[in-house]
Amino acid sequence: MFKTIDDLIADRHGVAGKPVLVREDLNVPMHEGRVSDDTRLRAAMPTLAELADHGAKVLVLAHFGRPKGKVDPEFTLRPIAEALGEVMGRHVGFLASPDRHAIDVLEPGSITVLENSRFYPGEEKNDPVLARQMASLGDFYVNDAFSAAHRAHVTTEGLAHLLPAFAGRAMEAELKALEAALGKPEHPVAAVVGGAKVSTKLDVLTHLVGKVDHLIIGGGMANTFLAARGVDVGKSLCEHDLADTANAILEAADKANCTVHLPYDVVVAKEFGANVPCHTANVHEVAADEMILDVGASAVEALSDVLKTCRTLVWNGPLGAFEYPPFDTATVALARTAAALTREGTLVSVAGGGDTVAALNHAGVADDFSFVSTAGGAFLEWMEGKVLPGVKALEG
């Protein structure tokens, strides 16, 4: 079990006047020198504000881009510190070369962003010397960056072994949601796994068949499973060389009493693009010059009925080529069913991964899911059943 900010603040000595190192994810998209999407800045707000309001000297650790262990003005966090201040509506300082003296003179309740942690060559190597140097800057360590928790770096893992370590509010929410989704979920559990290629989700699929009751496979990877079962998928995106692997996953699911759902009607077209001529066909009637680009209406209706029997849902990846209408239809329809069941209180729904977040926002239901993770690699590794170093370190 991990400690949270509640434990830190409840300590009889408190945090007032003490420097607290807080690892956040400030790796935000930029356009012409300005932050173009402040989602991660807003996610950092609750932890930073709470600690500052309790009088801590909040020192924000973060990386930005890939400067490869060298100081590179292109990747400075200075403009992001300014943007964070705008989002929070309070002053946020910036320290390019932090040392203990510079931190000692900071005001209690202040928030200061330290320069890009990846400017230090030892950061990504989890160098113990750098870890000790950074640890000397603070009295406590808070990790609030689940999205970087799959990396064993100084600021994500090393510091947790040198200072009293706690989970920030965003990290706490993420870990609680993941525990509810696959740690100790309420059954029946369904998982939606979509995306282009089976090869990128092999570990996910292999892990899930032993964890969930229903595995719904969509996107291009469904074509590989269909082909493995002898279905002619025309010129659809398909990894024919993974037929044996797909069949092994299906056999493992059968042994684990996990029902795998593949589409039996699909939306096909002869070309790939927005609003191209298309029609719905049985999977056994896909022409040689057609490609499968979405799940059909009948299959989606059946999948909706499956979700109505479930108590927990984990979602990663779209069902079709949702970027191009009308091949977003299945993803939108099933996402709206999941959202409605969540609002009714019958389903705990957890989703994650870049395409997934975009798809749920496209469907207008991201806010209705129980939890939507913006972590890409870390969320995927968690779905693979892997130990995340940044999370493990918080467990002590």
N, C-alpha and C positions, 0 to 999 in steps of 0.2 A: 504494500500500500504506500502511497506517496503523501507527503505533507503539502498543504496548500497555504495560500496567503492567510487564511484564517488562523492557522497554527503560528505563522510568523508574527502576526499582529497580536495574537493572544499571549505571546511570550511576555513574562513579567517585565523584561527589560525593554520590550517594544522596539520600534524602528526609528523613533523620533531622533533626528539629527545624525542618523547613521547611513553610510553609503550602501546602497543595495544594487547589485549588478543584475540587470534584467535582460535576458536574451529575448529579443523580439524578431519577427520576420518583417523587415522593411524593404525587402527586395521587390520594389514596386515598378510597374512600367512607367517609362518617362517618354515625353514627346516635347522636343524643342526646349529642354531644360525644365519642364514642369511635370509633376506627377499626373499621369493621365487616368489612373484608377486608384482611389484611396481606400479600397476595401481593407487591405492589410493594416493601414494606419488606423482605421476605425476599430479594427479587431484588437489593436494594442491598447486602445484608450482605457478600458476598465481597469486593467492591472496598473498601468502607469498612474492614472488619476487616484486610485485607491491608496497606493503606497505614498504618493506625494501628499495626499490629504492627511495621512497619518504622520507626516513630518519627515519622511525619509528623504535622503538625497538620492534621487533615482538616476542611475547611470545605465543608459540603454546601449546594449551590445547588439550589433546586427551586421550582416554582410550585404553587399550589393554588387551584383555582376560577378565577373570572373577576372579580377586583376592579377591572379596567379602569384600571390605573395609579394607583390611590388606596389609601391605607392603610385597610383595613377589618378590624376585629377579628374579623369572621365568618370571614375567610380567613387568619387567622394560622397559621403552621406550628408554634407552640409545642406544642399537644397532640400533633401528629404527631411532633415531636422526642421527646417523652416515650414515645410508642408505639414509636418506633424503638429507643429504649434498652431497652424491655422485650423486644422481639423479639431484640435482639442480646445481651442479658444483660450489658450494660456501660453505664456512664454516657454519655449523649449530652447535650451542652450546647446552649444556644440563645442566639443573639445577635440582638436586635431591630434594633440600629443598629451594624453592624460598621464598625470603622475599623482601621487598621494597628496602632495602639497596643494596642487590645483583643485583637488577634490575637497580637501579640508576647508577651503575658503568658500565653498558653495553654500548657499542658504538651505536650511532645512525646508523641505517641501518643493525643492527645485527639481526639474527634469532636464537632464543633459544627455544628448546623444554623443557617444564616442565614435571616433572615426572607424571606417570600414574594417571589420575584424580580418578580412582576407588580405589586407595590406601587409599583414604579418606572415612571413613564410612558414611559421610554425603552426598557424591556425588549423589548416586542413590536415596536418600531420599529427594533430593532437599532442604537440610537443610539450612535455612536462615542465620545461623551463619557462616557456611562454605562459603556461597555465598558472604557475606560481607567481609570475610577474603580474598577470591580470588579477589573480585572487587577492594580491596585496592592495588592490584598489578599493575593495569592498569588504563589508562584514558579512553579507548574506548574498546568496545567489538564487534567482528566480528564473525558471525556464518557462517562457510563454510562447514558444515557437515550435508547435508540433510539426509543422511543415518541414522543419530542419532536423527533426528528432531521429531520422534514419541515418544521420551522419555522426560519426564519432569525432567531432572536432573539439578544439579547446573550449569554445563558447557554448557548445551544445552538450558536451559530455564531461570534459576534463575538469571544469570548474565545480561540477556537482560533487566531486570527490574531495575538494579542498575547502569548501565553505558549506555552512548549513544550507541545504538545498530545498526548494519549494516549487510547486507548480503554480504558474500564474492562472488568471481566470480563464483565458482562452484555452490554455493547455488542459486545465481541469475539466472544462466543458467537453472538450474533444475526447478525453480519456473516459469520461463517464458515458458519453454517447457510444463510443466503441465497445465499452464493456456491455452496455445494454444490447448492442447489435449482434456481437459474436462471442463476447466473453461469457456472459451468463444470460443469454436471451430467453425470452418467453417463446415457446414453440406453439404452432408451427412457424418456421423461419423460411422466408423466401429470399433469394438473391437474384438480382438482375445483373448480368454481365454482358456488356456489349462492346463494340469497338471493331476495328478493322481486321486485326489478325489474332489468331489463336496463340501464335508464338510469343506475343507480348503478355499474354495472360495465362500461360501454362501453369505457373505456380499458384495463381489465384484459383483457377478452376480445380486443380488437384486438391488444394486445401479445402475449398468450399464443399466439395461433395461429401466430405466427412463431417461437415458442420451444419448444413442446412437441409431442410425437408424438400424444398423446391428450388431447382436451379434453372432460371430462365436465360437462355442464351440468344442474343440478338446480334445485330450488326453483321459485318462481313464474316466474323468468326462462325456465325451460325451456318454459313455456306460450307465451311470446312467440315462441320459435323454432318450436315446433310449429305455431302459428297461421300463421306466415310461410310454412310449408311446406304450408299448405292444410288443416291439421287443425282440426276444430271442437272447441274446448276448453270448450264450454258456458259456464257463468258463472264459470269459473276466473279468478283474478287474471291479467291479461294486458295488455300494452301494445301494442294493435293498431296504434297509429300508428308503431311502430318496426319494422314488418314489413320495410321496405326496408333498414333498418340491420342487422337480423338476417340477412337474405339476403346482404348485403355481407360480413358476418363469415364466413358459411358459405362464400362464394366465396373469400375470402382464405385460409381454412383449407385449402380444396381445393388451391389453388395452392401452399401451403406444405407439402403432404403431411401435414397434421394431420388426424387422424380425429376428428370431432365426434360425441360419443355423446349422443343424446337418448333419453328413455325410450319404450319401445314398449308397455309395460303400466304402468298407473298405478292408484293407489288413489283412489277418488272418493267424495264424500259430498254430500248436499244442503244440509248446514249445516256451519258451522265451529265446532269446539269439541272438548273432550276426550271420547273414547269415544262419539262419535255413530255412528249406523248408517253403515256404509261397505262397499264391495266393490271388488274388483279388476276392471279392464276394459282391453281393448285401447284404445290412444289414439284409434282410429277409431270407438269405440263409446261415447264420453262423451255422455251425454244433455244436452239443452239446459238442464235445471235442476240439473245436477251440476257440482261443481268438483273439480279435481285437487288433492290435498293431499299426495301422496307418490308415490315411484317404486315400481313393482310388484316382486314377488319375482323374476320371471323376468329382468327388466332388471338388478336388483341382482346376481343370479348371474352374468350376462354381464359386468357391470362388474368383479366380483371376479376373473373370468378375465382381464380386461384388466390389472388391477393385477399379477397373477402374472407377466405378461410384462415388466413395467417394472422399472427400477432406481431411479427417482426419482419422488417424488410431492409436489406442492404442493397444499394444500387450503385453500380459503376459502369458507365458507358451507355451510349444511346442504342436504340433498337434498329435504327436505319440511318440513312444519310441525311440527318435532320437539318443540316445547313442548307439543303436544297428542297424547298417545298415542291411537290406535296409529300416528299419522303420523310417529313417530320411528323406525319399523322400518327403513327403508332406510338412513338416516344411521347408525344404530347398527350394522347389519350390515356396511356397507362400511367403516366406521371400524374395526371389529374385524378385518376381513380385512387392512386396511392395517397394523394393529398387529401382527398375527401375522406378516406378512411382514417387518416391521421387526425383530421379535424374532429371526426366523430369520436375519437379516443379509442378506436379498436386496433390501431396499428402504430407501432413505433417504427419510424422510417428514418434511416440514416443513409446519406448519399455522399459521394466524394469523387474527386478526379476532375481535371479541367474541363473535358468535354461534357461531363455529367452536369457540372454546375451551369455551364452555358446552356445545356439542353433544358434544365429545370427552369432557368431564368426565361428561356424562350417560351416555355409552356406557362409561365406566369405563376409557378407554384413553389418556387424555392423557399419562400417564407412559410409555407404550410407544412413542409417536412419537419420532422422532429429535430433533425440536425443535418446541416449541409457542410461538409468539410471542404475547405479551399486548399488543403494540402494535396499535392499531386503524388510525388514519389513516396512520401511517408504513408499516405493512405493506402497506396497500392501494396507496399511492403507489409503493412498491417493485415491487409486482406490475404496476403500470402502466408500469414502465420509467422512471420519473422519477428525476432526480438529487435526492438528499436533502441539503439544505444542511449539516446537522449532521454527516453522514458525509463529504461532500466536503471540509469544512474540516479533518477529521482526516488527510486524505491529503496535506495540505501544498500 
